Amino acid sequence: MLKMNYWTDKWDLHEDICPCDVHVNEWIAAQGLRNKLIYHFGTGTHHVVGIEQARNGSGNAVIAITASIEEYQAYIKLVTENAGVAKSYLAYFGDIYLTNPRLLPDFDIVTMVHLCEFFFPNTASAEYGGLTDRKVLDLFTDKTRSGGHILFYMRSIGFEKARPIVAAWEQEARVERVGEFKTLLVYRKK
């Protein structure tokens, strides 16, 4: 059996190093978005997006992926000790490059804040069967409702690799650039 690619580390909250999750929550609040379904790429052990959206009374719900065993274990501990969070925040363990679109609903907001950060040398091989970063972006664009938003993190460790992918996607996909919010690049699906 072929092992799944996963991240052998964890990401604790360090706003001065990686504020993207905090900025995602601030952007959602600034837009006054309520009762939205959010897909979040990368949970961190802090689970800031899921916790804030569960507790702020917005009615928003979050589905988030992590490829870190430690981050997933932190989620299990979180919802075990805070059942209310589990009602609107679901984190799952997996490799985003193996995403099957049939297993996902449509979303109002998609964060691609870690695009191009976790691609392994074997990811797109026939044996592993993973998607490329562009195909991941296309898949989640397809899963974004018309009028929904797709967010990128401009300080990501993979953003220099993501920049040309995002530029080509902007020209080819049915999206429009809305602008920037702090460290985020924001698009709307037409």
Residue pairs with C-beta under 8 A, 6 or more apart in sequence:
2 127
2 128
4 94
4 95
4 98
5 67
5 95
5 97
5 118
5 120
5 122
5 123
5 128
5 130
6 67
6 68
6 69
6 93
6 95
7 66
7 67
7 68
7 118
8 68
9 68
9 70
10 44
10 45
10 68
10 70
10 71
10 74
11 18
11 42
11 44
11 45
11 46
11 68
11 71
12 44
12 45
12 46
13 21
13 22
13 44
13 45
13 46
13 48
15 22
18 44
18 153
18 155
19 155
19 182
19 183
20 111
20 113
20 153
20 155
20 156
20 183
20 184
21 40
21 42
21 44
21 46
21 48
21 49
21 113
22 48
23 153
23 181
23 182
23 183
23 184
24 40
24 49
24 111
24 113
24 151
24 184
25 48
25 49
25 52
25 53
26 181
26 182
27 151
27 181
27 182
27 184
27 186
28 36
28 38
28 53
28 58
28 60
28 109
29 56
29 58
30 181
33 58
33 60
33 108
33 109
34 58
34 59
34 60
35 58
35 59
35 60
36 58
36 59
36 60
36 61
36 108
36 109
37 60
37 61
37 63
37 105
37 106
37 107
37 108
37 109
38 49
38 53
38 60
38 61
38 62
38 63
38 107
38 108
38 109
38 110
38 111
39 62
39 63
39 64
39 65
39 104
39 107
39 109
39 110
39 111
39 140
39 143
40 49
40 50
40 62
40 63
40 64
40 65
40 111
40 113
41 64
41 65
41 96
41 110
41 111
41 112
41 113
41 114
41 115
42 64
42 65
42 66
42 111
42 113
42 114
43 49
43 50
43 64
43 65
43 66
43 68
43 71
43 72
43 74
43 75
43 91
44 66
44 71
45 68
45 70
45 71
45 74
46 74
47 64
47 71
47 74
47 75
47 78
47 89
47 91
49 62
49 64
49 111
50 62
50 64
50 75
50 85
50 88
50 89
50 91
51 78
51 85
51 89
53 60
53 61
53 62
53 88
53 89
54 62
54 84
54 85
54 87
54 88
54 89
55 84
55 85
59 88
60 88
61 88
61 89
61 90
62 88
62 89
62 90
63 90
63 91
63 92
63 104
63 105
63 107
64 89
64 90
64 91
64 92
65 91
65 92
65 93
65 94
65 96
66 72
66 75
66 91
66 92
66 93
66 94
67 93
67 94
67 95
67 96
67 118
69 93
71 91
72 91
72 92
72 93
75 91
78 85
79 85
79 86
79 89
95 118
95 123
95 130
96 118
96 136
97 118
97 119
97 123
97 124
97 130
97 131
97 132
97 136
98 129
98 130
98 131
99 131
99 136
99 139
99 140
101 139
101 142
101 143
104 143
105 143
106 143
106 144
106 145
107 140
107 143
107 144
107 145
107 148
108 144
108 145
108 148
108 149
109 144
109 148
109 149
109 150
109 151
110 140
110 141
110 143
110 144
110 148
110 149
110 150
110 151
111 150
111 151
111 153
112 136
112 137
112 140
112 150
112 151
112 152
112 162
113 151
113 152
113 153
113 156
113 184
114 153
114 156
114 158
115 133
115 136
115 137
115 152
115 156
115 158
115 159
115 162
115 165
115 166
116 133
116 156
116 158
116 159
116 161
116 162
116 165
117 156
117 157
117 158
118 158
119 132
119 133
120 128
120 130
122 128
122 130
123 130
123 131
123 132
124 130
124 131
124 132
131 139
133 161
133 162
133 165
134 165
134 168
134 169
137 165
137 166
137 169
138 169
138 173
140 150
141 150
141 169
141 173
141 175
141 189
144 150
144 189
145 189
146 189
146 190
147 188
147 189
148 188
148 189
149 178
149 186
149 187
149 188
149 189
150 175
150 186
150 187
150 188
150 189
151 184
151 185
151 186
151 187
152 159
152 162
152 166
152 184
152 185
152 187
153 159
153 183
153 184
153 185
154 180
154 183
154 184
154 185
155 183
156 162
166 185
169 175
170 177
170 187
173 189
174 189
174 190
175 187
175 188
175 189
175 190
176 187
176 188
176 190
177 185
177 186
177 187
178 186
178 187
178 188
179 186
180 186
